[in-house]
Structure formats: C-alpha cells, structure tokens
Amino acid sequence: MEGLALTHALDASFWSGKRVLLTGHTGFKGAWLTLWLDRLGAKVTGISLPPATAPSLYDEADLDALCESHICDIRDAAALGDLIRAARPQIVFHLAAQALVRAGYREPRETFDTNVMGTVNVLDALRGLDSVRVAMMVTSDKVYRNDDAERRFREDDALGGRDPYSASKAASEMAIAAYRDAFLSAQGLVVASARAGNVIGGGDWAADRLLPDAVRAWQAGEVLQVRRPQAVRPWQHVLEPLQGYLILARALWEGSAPAEAYNFGPDGGSAVRDVVELARHAFGRGGVCYGAGTDGPYESHWLALDAAKAHAMLGVAPILPLAQAVEWTMAWYRAHAQGADARRLCDRDISAFEKLAARRAAVSPACPAGRDSPMMHAI
C-alpha cells in the first residue's frame, strides 16, 4: 500500500502547474523538497533567509534556477504577507524554522520568535486568501512532553519541551491548531501539521548534526567527537518525511485525510553510536571519540515516534532501512567531494527512492489493517 500511496502522490498530473509556496526553501529539507516539486512540474515560490551554511545544498545544486526565490525573514509579518499574497499559492509547505536544539539554548528569544511568531505570521497571511486550499505546517518530533520513559509518542500525547527549541515547536503546534479552528477551516483551507524524526541525507552542512559533523571531521582527517553515544533518535533519510508531506498534501487536497497532526518516522529509534558506526563503515575510515553523555545542556535521552496513523490513513511507511539510508548519505558526500554535481546526486537518490517505492507497490498492493485506502481510488 505504501508504495501505491507514494506513486499516487508523485503523479505529475496532480502537481504539474500547481502553485506551491515553500518557506525555508534554502534549508536542507527545503532544498530537497524544492528539487522534488520541480521534478513534478510544480511552480514553486520560495520564501526564506539566505542559506545558513557555506556550502549549502541550495547553492551547490543551483536551486535558484528552479523556483521564484524571495529572501525574507518570516518574523517580518508585513513583508511576508505581501509575498504570500502576491504568490497566490494553492498549496503551502511551511518549513522555515530555527531547527537546532543547541542553537535554541544559545539564542532562545530568536528561536521562539522564529518558530512561534514566524509560524503565526505565515498562518495570518493565509487568512482571507482565496487561492490556497492546503497548508502543511512542519514542526518536529520534539514537540512532545518527553519524560525519557522509552515509549513511542503518538499524535495525541501531551505537548511540551524542556529546552527552547522543543518548547517553541510545541507552542507552534498550538498556534497551528488555534488558527485552523478559529479562522482557516471556515474559509475552506485545510491545515495539518507534520512531526518528523531526525533526518539524514547528502547536502546537509549544518553544525551540531551528527553525520555532517562526521563528514567534516573525517574528510579533514580529524576525530569525530560524539557527546551522547547512547541517545536514541528516530533516524530516517530526508526523502522519507518529504514523501510523507507530499502524500499528506494530496490527501488533504482530495479530502481523503483529516486536517490533524501526523508523525512521520521509522518504527522505533536507534542509538547515536549505532548510526556513527554505520557511517564509519560506509565512509571507509574515520576516528571517533565517544563521550560519557554528560557534556552540554539537557537533551532527551530517548525519542521515538509512533507513526501508525500515517501508515493506516496515508499508507506511508519507511522505504529505506537505516543502514541503507546511511549508505546513501555517505555515498552522496563521497561523490560530491570527488566533484560530482549536487543536483544530479539528488536526482539520482530521488529516482532510486521512487523505484524502490514502485517495486514495493508491485509486491505489496494490499491496504494496511484491512481498511480501504484513501489513496487507492485514483491510482
């Protein structure tokens, strides 16, 4: 079923010519989504700050040529509103955010301003805009009140956060629900939120992220310093949640899924140490120094998502096992370091991902849990 859902969502006849607004298009996930939407024929308008890293996937893949790009801080409500109204989008993907836990400790006010009020500014700009039918608001797997009890969080679990990043994302979920219920549903705008696990993939050069830190260290012949080797997270290749966003957006458009929150992630989580060892094997070399898990400010020890809702209602399930996701990621960085074109590397991975989904559809056409699939009718 999941392969069928992906095949359906990626039908170019649906996306071709659709006016899609993407905030955060210069970021890591946003750049991958920009490329995928362009492949599908969508007309993408991007709103974001300039790329936060040098190099960046957005620049390396020359994605400026694939979208109408606007540099704008989403905290500037007036400028943002003007751009959104001028774009007249039909579908909105809101990804722009301050996305790092440790940066949230360094800059808590900016984190709350961006993640809460930036989201409010996007939602408020959509009020009264008759062109838009679907808004996909991307938050985080860290929105849940985490007591490190080693259980998988479901969408109806309590929201919360013990650090500024997590708390800001939980607060943005409350703002999303309030705008949906108070204003946007009445105008026919379907709003959902997506909570995705930790993503990996080629083209991420952000600081304080595990595999980018590993690549930087090992390419320089240095030892990777790992603070919390036993921490468990729901790791997945970046294409996994992006396929979930695309599937959900189409389901919302067609009225086959409710406007609610959805988790996107693997079944369970994996320890940081395990991911590092997979990466070291795939990279072919690399020294590692594992810490005692006590350095730095508080971060949750254990985080995993229950994505049964996305599977049952959308047919979304992981395509790549963790080892394969890590191998794809390290292969991307190895090839790029040897001079390969970044956009071609991304196209290669997207094509391979789509083929795996089609192969799964061919051998596993049944719907999950015996229920009728909301995606089957148009395939």
N, C-alpha and C positions, 0 to 999 in steps of 0.2 A: 504493500500500500504506500509506504513512504516514498518509494521511487516514482510511483504514479503521481503522487502529490507534487513532487518536485518537477516532474516532466510537465504537468499541467501548469504549474505556476510559472515555468520558464517558457511557456508558449509565446513566441514573439508576436503572434496575432493579438494577444492581450496587451502587451507592453508597448508595442510599436506606436509611436506618436503620442503616448501618454505624457502629459506634463508632470514631471516629478520634481519636487523640491527636496533637496537633501542638505540638512545642516551638518556641519562637521565633515564636509567632503574632502578637506585637506588632511584629515587624520588617517590613521592606519585602516580602521574598518571602513571609514567613509571613502577612502581611495579605492579599496577593493569593490565596494558597492557601486561607486561611480562607473568603474570599468564594466561591471556585470550589467548594470542597467543600460549602458551604451550598447553593449553587445546585443541586448534585447530590443533595441530600437527606441528606447525611451528618450524624451527630450529633457535632459537633466539641467536644473538650475541649482548651483551650489552656493551656500552661504556659510562662511567660516572665517576664523582668523587665518593668517598665513601659516604654512606648515611649521610645526613646533620644533622640528629637528632638521638637521642638515648632516647627511642626506635625508630625504623624505621620499616615501613611495609616490606621493602626488607629483613631485618634481621629476623623480627618476623615470617614471612612466609617462611623463608629459601629458598628464590628465587634463591640463588646462585646455587642451585641444578638443576634449570630449564633452565639455559642459560649458554652460554660461556661468562663469565663476564671479562671485562677489565677495570681497573681503569686508567683513563686518563683524563686530563684536555683538553677540546675541544679548548682551546686557544693555545695549543701546536700543531701547524699545522703539523709538521713533524711526531710526534708520532701518531697523529690522522690519518693522511693519510696512514701510514704504516698499522695500524689496519684495516681501512676500506678496503684497497686493499687486505689484507690477508683474510678478511671475505668473499669477493666477494658476497655481498648481491644482492638479486633480488628486494627486497622492503626495503625502508628506512623510518623509523619514527624518525624524529628529535624532541625530547622533551627537551633535555638538555638546561638549562637556569638558570639565576638568576631570580626567579619568584615572588619576593615580592616587592611591591611598597615602603614600608618604608625602606627596606634594600637598595633599589636604592638610597634613599636620604642619607643613611649612607655611601654607597660605590658606588658613581656614576661611577667612572672610571672602576671599576671591572664589574659593570652592563653593561656598553657599550662594554667593551672588550668581555665579555661572550656572550651577546645576539646578538651583531652585528658581531664581528670578529669570534666568535665561529661558528656562522651560516655560514659565508663566508668560514671558514676552512672546514666545512662539505661539502658545495657545491663544493668547489675547489677540494676536494678529489674525488668527483664523476666524474670530467671531465676525459673523456677517459676511464672510467671503463665500459667495455662492458657487465658485468653481470647484472647491475642494470637497471630496467625498470621503477620503480615508486619511487618517493621521496615525502613523506608527511612531510611538514615543519610546525610545530605547533608554532603559535605566541601567540596572546592574543586578548581578546575583547577590550583591552585598546589601540589598535593601532589607534583609530580614533581621529580626532581633536574635542575634546569634549567641547562644549560651555555651557553645562548644560541646553540645550533648551528642555529637556524632550521629545526627539524623539528617535525612534529605528534606530540604524545605519545599513546601508546596505553596501555591499561589495564595491560599487563604491563611497562611501563617502570619503572625504579627510582624509588622514593620518596625524597624528601629536601626540604631547604629551607635557604636561606642567610639567611633572616630569621625572626623568631619566629613570625609568622603562618603562613608556609608550613610551617615545621618542625612547628608544633603540629598542623596539619591532616594532615601526613604521619604523625605519630605516632598521631593518632586513627584513621587507616586501619588501622594495625597493631593497635590495640586492638579495632577492629570485627572484623577477621579472627580475632583470638585468641578473643574471646567467642563468635563464630559457631562456630568449630571445636571449642572446648573445652566449651561449655555449651549454646548455644541450638539448634543443629541437632538435638541429641538429644531436645529437648522438642518438636520439630515446628515451631519458629519459624524462618521463612525471613528471612534478613538480607542486604541488599545495600547497597552504598554508591553514591552518585551524585556525580560530579565535573563541575560545570557551569561554563561560561565566564562572562565578565563580563556582568552583566545590566543592562538599562536599562528604563525604563518610568515612567509617571506615579506620583507619590506617594512618591518617594524624596527625603528631605531630609537624608540623611547628609552629613557633611563629608568632604572628600577623595575624592569621587566625581565623575567628570567632568561628567555632564550636570546633576546637582543644583547643582554649583558654577557651571556656565554659567548656569542659570536664575536663581540668586540674583544673580549679577553683572549679567546683562542686564536683569532686572526692576528693579534698583536703578540702572541707567544706568552701571554700572561696567565696567571692562575685565577680562575673564577672563584669569587668569594660568595658563599651561599649562607645567608643568615639563618634561615629556618628550614632545614632539610626535611623535617618531619611534617611540615604543614601540608594539609590536604586541600586540593582545589579541583573544581570540575573543568579540567583542561579539554580544549577542543580546537580543531582547525578553524580559522576565521571563516571559511566558507560554510561551515555548519550553521552558525546562527544567521548568517546572511541568507541562506536558503530558507531558514525559518521565517525571517522577516518578509521575504518575497512571497512565500506561501500564505502567510497570515494576511498580508496586504490584499492579495487577490481574494482570499476567502471573505475578508471584511467587505470588499467591493461588491462581491456577489451575494452577500447576506447569508453565507453558509457557516459563519463562526460568530460567536458573541463578542461584543466590544468589552473585553476584560484584559486582565494581565495574563501573560504566558511565560513560563520558564522554557529556555532553550539550552540544553546541555546534555552531557553524557549521563549514563546510568551510574551514579556514584562519582567518586573522585580518586585522584592519585596523588601520592606524596611528591613533593618537590624533588627529593633525592632520586626517585624513580625517573622523573622527567629528565633530570640532568644526565643520568646515566644513559638513557636512550639517546639524548642529544650528543653526548660524547662519542658514543658508538657510531652514530650517523655521520658526525663530523670527521671522525677518524683520528682525532687526537684531542688533547686538552687536559690541563691540570685543574683540580677542584680542591678547595679547602672548605669543609663543612663546619659551620658554626654550631654553637650549642643551642640556638633557638631563643636566645635571651637578648640579642642586640636590637636596638632601635625601639620605637614606640610600639604600643599594643597593636597586634593584628590577630585576627581569629586563627585558631589552630586548625579548625576543621570546617570545611564548607563544601556542601554538595547539594544539588538540586534534584527535585522530583519533577521530571518532565513528562509524566504520564498524560497530563492534559493535552499537551501539544501533540503527542502521539495519537491519542484517542480522537481528538477533534480535528486535527490537521493532517495526520499521517506523517508527522515529522519525527524522524529518528536518526541517530548518528549514521553517517556514511563511512567515515574513516575510523578505524581503531587508533588508539593513542599512538602506538609505535609507528603506524603509517603517517599519521599527522605530523609527528616529529621528523620523520624521514623526509617528507615533502618540504617541511620548513627549512631544514638544514641543507637540503639539495638546492633550494631556491637561493640561499645565501652563498653557497659554494659557487653556483653558476654565475651569480651576479658579480662576485669578487673576481671571476675569471673573464668578465667583460660582457656577459650576456645581457640583452636588453630587458629591462624590468617589466615593461608591458607585455612582452612576449612570454616571459616567465609566468606572469599572472594568467594570461590567456591559456597557457599550457595547463596550469593547475585547474582552472575553471572547466576547461574542456574535459580533462580527465575526471573531474568530480561529476560532471554531468553524465559521462559514460558509465561510471560506477552506479549512479542512480538509475539510469536506464536499464542496466544489467540486472539490478535488484528488482526493478519493476517487472522484468520479464520472468523472473523465477518466483517472485513473491507478490502476486496480484491481489491476495486476499486482504480484506479490511481488518484492522485491529479489533479485537474483542467482539468480533461478530457483528459490529454495528455498521449501518450504511455509512459510507464515507461521504463527507461534504464535498470532496474533490472529484468523485467518480463521474458525476453526471456530464461533465464537459470534456472528457478525455476520449 
